[in-house]
Amino acid sequence: MMKKKIAHVVVTPVMAGAQKICFEILNSLSEEQYERYLICGLDNYVENSSFFNRFENIGITIIKVPTLKRDIGKHDLSCFFDLIKIFRQHRFDIVHTHSTKAGVVARIAAKISNTNRVIHTVHGIAFHRYETKIKRLFYYVVELFSSLFSNDIVTVNNYYKKYYRFLPFVNLETIYNGICFDNFEVSKVKDSRINILFLARLDLQKNPLFLINAIKKIKNESLGNLNINVKIVGDGPLKEELVAYVEKSGLNNFITFKGWTDDVSYEFSRADIFCVPSNYEAFGLVFLESAYFEIPTVTTCVEGIPEVVVHNKTGLLCQPNDIEGLSSALLCLIHDDHLRKNLGRKAKKHALNFSVSNMVGAYASLYNKNGRKG
């Protein structure tokens, strides 16, 4: 039997959400049935050997495309022709793109190169409400145009389906992200304080300032000793500004910063409440990771989050940038030990529904379907 040649396309060589999903899918595919490739940009990372080694160690062939970058620029035209050359040379049976930028240039290049099956997974949308109306319209038109070069569009939540329902001749379905829970070492480290953990990139999307302001409100309105510790783990463009703001606000005794870590089990083992109050979020693998440690989540009810964090069952949800709502939810869990533990137990049970085996099984079924020929 002839092996199918499949290539996954991502932009940046960092093990973020989309790249983790890409890795798990490729790792699950039988070497006897598939020739597996990863096409990846460098995007100013030059060489991330640990990222590439992880894929090469499971037998994936890496094709690096220096012109494939996240930002928009003159290099995009060069990237487009570089990808056409790659697709024509390798004649892949399936090209599977991930996230916005790869989904634009690689889908069009793949179809022009007569790739039989082009699949795109929507891990997030560029036309979210925090962009200007003109940018939102532009990004949406580009996304719809690129989608016409797809056989299949996969959304990681049901919320995003509304943007694609009317597209002709495109198979649309939702496949939830999955996690390999075997990678975590679960333990609980006891502390006299209530530990609140933020673990994410420090940027507008993840909105760490919202959490800091909620803690500031709680501190200012607290009548007694506030026995909490907030740990902000991650790096990003807002870090210096956040550190300065915490110091200026007199919150140094309550909020500490730590750079990015690969040992997330260490952080989750010491947390009682997890809080990443995103402005927009397609899914949020980190919410499932924290849930596996029986940690209830406090976050926002935006985009795909309510499909991952169930309000009053596995965590508490509030509106984005509602300081009163976020601070009230945090206080509720800070002061109610029984509720905190009850939500945590239910969170773990819910998280187990999002297994890697369920996810890769759904993608395997998709790969074996007969797709529309463009």
C-alpha positions as CSV (number, residue, x, y, z in Angstrom):
1,M,0.0,0.0,0.0
2,M,1.3,3.4,-1.0
3,K,2.0,5.7,1.9
4,K,0.1,9.0,2.1
5,K,2.4,12.1,2.2
6,I,1.1,14.6,4.8
7,A,2.6,18.0,5.7
8,H,1.6,20.2,8.6
9,V,2.4,23.9,8.3
10,V,3.1,26.2,11.2
11,V,4.7,29.6,11.4
12,T,6.8,29.7,14.6
13,P,9.1,27.0,16.0
14,V,7.8,27.3,19.6
15,M,5.7,24.7,21.4
16,A,2.6,26.9,21.8
17,G,-1.0,25.6,21.5
18,A,-1.2,25.0,17.8
19,Q,2.3,23.5,17.7
20,K,1.4,21.1,20.5
21,I,-1.7,19.9,18.6
22,C,0.3,19.5,15.4
23,F,2.9,17.4,17.3
24,E,0.3,15.1,18.8
25,I,-1.4,14.6,15.5
26,L,1.8,13.8,13.6
27,N,3.0,11.5,16.5
28,S,-0.3,9.5,16.3
29,L,0.0,8.8,12.6
30,S,1.3,5.4,11.6
31,E,4.7,5.4,9.9
32,E,3.5,2.5,7.8
33,Q,0.7,4.6,6.4
34,Y,2.1,8.1,6.3
35,E,5.2,10.0,5.3
36,R,5.1,12.8,7.8
37,Y,6.5,16.3,7.3
38,L,6.5,19.6,9.3
39,I,6.8,22.8,7.3
40,C,7.8,25.6,9.6
41,G,8.9,29.2,9.5
42,L,11.7,30.6,11.7
43,D,10.0,33.9,12.4
44,N,13.1,35.5,14.0
45,Y,13.8,32.5,16.2
46,V,16.7,31.5,13.8
47,E,17.2,28.0,15.2
48,N,15.1,26.5,17.9
49,S,16.9,23.2,18.1
50,S,14.8,21.8,21.0
51,F,11.6,22.4,19.0
52,F,12.9,20.8,15.9
53,N,14.5,17.9,17.8
54,R,11.2,17.0,19.4
55,F,9.7,16.5,16.0
56,E,12.7,14.8,14.5
57,N,12.9,12.4,17.4
58,I,9.5,10.9,16.3
59,G,10.6,10.6,12.7
60,I,9.2,13.8,11.3
61,T,10.9,15.4,8.3
62,I,11.4,19.1,8.9
63,I,11.3,21.6,6.0
64,K,12.3,25.1,7.2
65,V,11.0,28.1,5.3
66,P,12.7,31.3,6.5
67,T,10.3,33.6,4.6
68,L,7.3,32.2,6.5
69,K,6.8,34.8,9.2
70,R,3.9,35.9,11.4
71,D,4.0,39.6,10.4
72,I,2.8,40.9,7.1
73,G,5.4,42.2,4.7
74,K,7.3,41.9,1.4
75,H,8.6,38.5,2.5
76,D,5.0,37.0,2.1
77,L,5.3,37.0,-1.7
78,S,8.6,35.2,-1.5
79,C,7.1,32.8,1.0
80,F,4.2,32.1,-1.3
81,F,6.5,31.0,-4.2
82,D,8.8,29.1,-1.8
83,L,5.8,27.1,-0.6
84,I,4.6,26.4,-4.2
85,K,8.1,25.1,-5.0
86,I,8.0,22.8,-1.9
87,F,4.5,21.5,-2.6
88,R,5.2,20.8,-6.3
89,Q,8.5,19.1,-5.4
90,H,7.0,16.8,-2.7
91,R,3.5,16.3,-4.1
92,F,1.8,15.9,-0.8
93,D,-1.5,14.1,-0.6
94,I,-2.6,16.2,2.4
95,V,-1.5,19.7,3.5
96,H,-2.8,20.6,6.9
97,T,-2.3,24.3,7.9
98,H,-2.5,25.7,11.4
99,S,-3.5,29.3,12.5
100,T,-4.0,32.4,10.5
101,K,-0.8,33.2,8.6
102,A,0.0,29.7,7.5
103,G,-3.7,29.2,6.7
104,V,-3.5,32.1,4.2
105,V,-0.3,31.6,2.2
106,A,0.0,27.8,2.5
107,R,-3.6,27.0,1.6
108,I,-3.6,29.0,-1.6
109,A,-0.1,27.7,-2.5
110,A,-1.1,24.1,-1.9
111,K,-4.2,24.3,-4.1
112,I,-2.3,26.1,-6.9
113,S,0.2,23.2,-6.7
114,N,-2.7,20.7,-7.2
115,T,-2.5,19.3,-3.7
116,N,-5.5,16.9,-3.5
117,R,-6.5,17.7,0.1
118,V,-6.1,20.9,2.0
119,I,-7.2,21.1,5.6
120,H,-7.0,24.1,7.9
121,T,-7.5,24.2,11.7
122,V,-8.7,27.5,13.1
123,H,-6.8,27.9,16.4
124,G,-7.8,31.6,16.7
125,I,-9.2,34.4,14.6
126,A,-7.4,37.6,13.6
127,F,-10.7,39.5,13.2
128,H,-11.5,39.6,16.9
129,R,-13.2,42.6,18.6
130,Y,-10.0,44.2,19.8
131,E,-8.9,45.1,16.3
132,T,-10.3,48.2,14.4
133,K,-13.3,47.7,12.3
134,I,-11.3,48.2,9.1
135,K,-8.7,45.6,10.1
136,R,-11.5,43.2,11.2
137,L,-13.2,43.5,7.8
138,F,-9.9,43.1,6.0
139,Y,-8.8,40.0,8.0
140,Y,-12.2,38.4,7.6
141,V,-12.3,38.9,3.8
142,V,-8.8,37.4,3.6
143,E,-9.8,34.5,5.7
144,L,-12.9,33.8,3.7
145,F,-10.9,34.0,0.4
146,S,-8.3,31.6,1.7
147,S,-11.0,29.2,2.9
148,L,-12.1,28.8,-0.7
149,F,-8.8,27.0,-1.2
150,S,-9.7,24.4,1.5
151,N,-11.3,21.1,1.4
152,D,-11.9,21.0,5.1
153,I,-12.0,23.7,7.9
154,V,-11.7,22.5,11.5
155,T,-12.6,24.8,14.3
156,V,-11.4,24.1,17.8
157,N,-14.7,25.3,19.2
158,N,-18.3,25.5,18.1
159,Y,-18.3,29.3,18.5
160,Y,-16.1,29.9,15.5
161,K,-18.4,27.9,13.1
162,K,-20.7,30.9,12.6
163,Y,-18.0,32.6,10.6
164,Y,-17.7,29.8,8.0
165,R,-21.1,28.2,7.8
166,F,-22.1,29.7,4.4
167,L,-18.9,28.8,2.5
168,P,-19.7,26.6,-0.5
169,F,-18.1,23.1,-1.0
170,V,-16.1,23.2,2.2
171,N,-16.5,20.5,4.9
172,L,-16.8,22.3,8.3
173,E,-16.5,20.5,11.6
174,T,-15.4,21.0,15.2
175,I,-12.6,18.9,16.7
176,Y,-11.7,19.9,20.3
177,N,-8.1,20.1,21.2
178,G,-6.8,17.2,23.3
179,I,-4.0,16.8,25.9
180,C,-1.7,13.9,26.8
181,F,-2.2,13.9,30.5
182,D,0.5,11.3,31.0
183,N,3.0,14.2,30.6
184,F,2.1,15.7,34.0
185,E,3.3,14.7,37.4
186,V,0.4,15.4,39.7
187,S,1.0,16.3,43.3
188,K,-0.2,18.8,45.8
189,V,2.2,21.1,47.8
190,K,0.4,22.5,50.8
191,D,0.7,26.2,51.8
192,S,-1.0,28.3,54.4
193,R,-1.8,30.9,51.8
194,I,-4.3,30.7,48.9
195,N,-2.1,30.6,45.8
196,I,-3.5,32.1,42.6
197,L,-1.7,31.1,39.4
198,F,-1.5,33.0,36.1
199,L,0.5,31.0,33.5
200,A,0.4,32.5,30.0
201,R,2.1,35.0,27.7
202,L,2.1,38.5,29.1
203,D,0.2,40.3,26.3
204,L,-3.1,42.0,25.5
205,Q,-4.9,38.7,24.7
206,K,-4.2,37.0,28.0
207,N,-4.9,40.3,29.9
208,P,-2.7,39.9,33.0
209,L,-3.4,43.6,33.9
210,F,-7.1,42.6,34.5
211,L,-6.0,40.1,37.1
212,I,-3.6,42.6,38.8
213,N,-6.3,45.2,39.0
214,A,-8.8,42.7,40.5
215,I,-6.2,41.8,43.1
216,K,-5.6,45.6,43.8
217,K,-9.4,46.0,44.3
218,I,-9.5,43.0,46.7
219,K,-6.5,44.3,48.7
220,N,-8.0,47.8,49.0
221,E,-11.4,46.5,50.1
222,S,-10.0,43.8,52.5
223,L,-10.8,44.4,56.1
224,G,-8.4,41.9,57.5
225,N,-5.2,40.1,56.5
226,L,-5.3,39.0,52.9
227,N,-3.6,35.6,53.0
228,I,-3.0,35.1,49.2
229,N,-0.2,34.9,46.8
230,V,-0.5,35.6,43.1
231,K,2.2,34.1,40.9
232,I,2.4,35.4,37.3
233,V,4.4,32.9,35.2
234,G,5.3,33.9,31.6
235,D,7.1,36.4,29.4
236,G,5.8,38.8,26.8
237,P,5.7,42.4,25.7
238,L,3.8,43.7,28.8
239,K,6.2,42.3,31.4
240,E,8.2,45.4,32.3
241,E,5.1,47.5,32.4
242,L,3.3,45.0,34.7
243,V,6.3,44.7,37.1
244,A,6.4,48.5,37.4
245,Y,2.7,48.7,37.9
246,V,2.7,46.1,40.7
247,E,5.5,48.0,42.5
248,K,3.7,51.3,42.1
249,S,0.5,49.9,43.4
250,G,2.1,48.4,46.5
251,L,1.2,44.8,45.6
252,N,4.7,43.3,45.9
253,N,3.7,41.4,48.9
254,F,0.9,39.7,47.0
255,I,2.1,39.4,43.4
256,T,5.4,37.7,42.2
257,F,6.7,37.3,38.7
258,K,8.5,34.3,37.2
259,G,9.7,34.0,33.6
260,W,8.5,31.2,31.3
261,T,9.0,27.6,32.5
262,D,8.7,24.2,30.9
263,D,8.0,22.6,34.3
264,V,4.3,23.5,34.5
265,S,3.6,20.6,36.8
266,Y,5.7,22.4,39.5
267,E,3.5,25.5,39.1
268,F,0.2,23.7,39.1
269,S,1.1,21.6,42.1
270,R,1.3,24.7,44.2
271,A,-1.8,26.5,42.9
272,D,-5.3,26.6,44.5
273,I,-6.9,28.8,41.9
274,F,-6.0,29.3,38.2
275,C,-6.8,32.6,36.5
276,V,-6.0,33.7,32.9
277,P,-8.8,36.3,32.2
278,S,-8.3,36.4,28.4
279,N,-9.8,39.1,26.1
280,Y,-10.2,36.5,23.4
281,E,-9.4,32.8,23.4
282,A,-10.2,30.0,20.9
283,F,-9.8,27.2,23.3
284,G,-7.2,27.4,26.0
285,L,-5.2,24.2,26.5
286,V,-3.9,25.6,29.8
287,F,-7.4,25.5,31.3
288,L,-7.4,21.7,30.8
289,E,-3.9,21.4,32.2
290,S,-4.8,23.2,35.4
291,A,-8.1,21.2,35.6
292,Y,-6.1,18.0,35.6
293,F,-4.6,19.1,38.9
294,E,-8.1,19.7,40.3
295,I,-7.6,23.5,40.2
296,P,-10.8,25.5,39.6
297,T,-10.4,28.3,37.0
298,V,-11.6,31.9,37.1
299,T,-11.7,33.4,33.6
300,T,-13.8,35.2,31.0
301,C,-16.8,34.0,29.0
302,V,-15.3,34.8,25.6
303,E,-15.2,32.8,22.4
304,G,-14.4,29.1,23.1
305,I,-13.7,29.4,26.8
306,P,-17.3,28.4,28.0
307,E,-16.9,25.1,26.1
308,V,-13.8,24.3,28.1
309,V,-14.5,26.0,31.5
310,V,-18.1,25.4,32.6
311,H,-19.5,28.2,34.8
312,N,-20.4,27.0,38.3
313,K,-19.3,23.5,37.5
314,T,-15.5,23.5,36.7
315,G,-14.8,27.2,37.4
316,L,-16.3,30.7,37.5
317,L,-16.7,33.0,34.5
318,C,-17.1,36.7,34.2
319,Q,-17.3,39.3,31.5
320,P,-14.0,40.6,30.1
321,N,-12.6,43.6,32.0
322,D,-15.4,43.5,34.6
323,I,-13.3,44.2,37.6
324,E,-16.2,43.7,40.0
325,G,-17.1,40.3,38.4
326,L,-13.5,39.0,38.5
327,S,-12.7,40.2,42.0
328,S,-16.0,38.7,43.3
329,A,-15.3,35.4,41.6
330,L,-11.8,35.2,43.1
331,L,-13.0,36.2,46.5
332,C,-15.7,33.5,46.3
333,L,-13.0,30.8,45.8
334,I,-10.5,32.4,48.2
335,H,-13.0,32.2,51.1
336,D,-14.9,29.0,50.2
337,D,-12.6,26.0,50.6
338,H,-15.5,23.5,50.0
339,L,-16.5,25.2,46.7
340,R,-12.9,25.4,45.6
341,K,-12.3,21.7,46.1
342,N,-15.7,20.7,44.6
343,L,-15.1,22.7,41.4
344,G,-11.6,21.3,41.2
345,R,-12.8,17.7,41.3
346,K,-15.4,18.4,38.6
347,A,-12.8,20.2,36.6
348,K,-10.6,17.2,36.4
349,K,-13.5,14.9,35.4
350,H,-14.5,17.3,32.7
351,A,-10.9,17.7,31.4
352,L,-10.6,14.0,30.8
353,N,-13.1,14.3,28.0
354,F,-10.5,16.3,26.1
355,S,-8.0,13.5,25.6
356,V,-5.4,13.3,22.9
357,S,-6.8,9.9,21.8
358,N,-10.2,11.5,21.1
359,M,-8.6,14.4,19.2
360,V,-6.3,12.4,17.0
361,G,-9.0,9.8,16.4
362,A,-11.2,12.6,15.0
363,Y,-8.4,13.9,12.8
364,A,-7.5,10.4,11.5
365,S,-11.2,9.9,10.5
366,L,-11.0,13.3,8.7
367,Y,-7.8,12.3,6.8
368,N,-9.5,9.1,5.7
369,K,-12.5,10.9,4.2
370,N,-12.8,11.8,0.6
371,G,-12.3,15.5,0.5
372,R,-13.7,18.0,-2.1
373,K,-11.3,18.5,-4.9
374,G,-10.6,22.2,-5.5
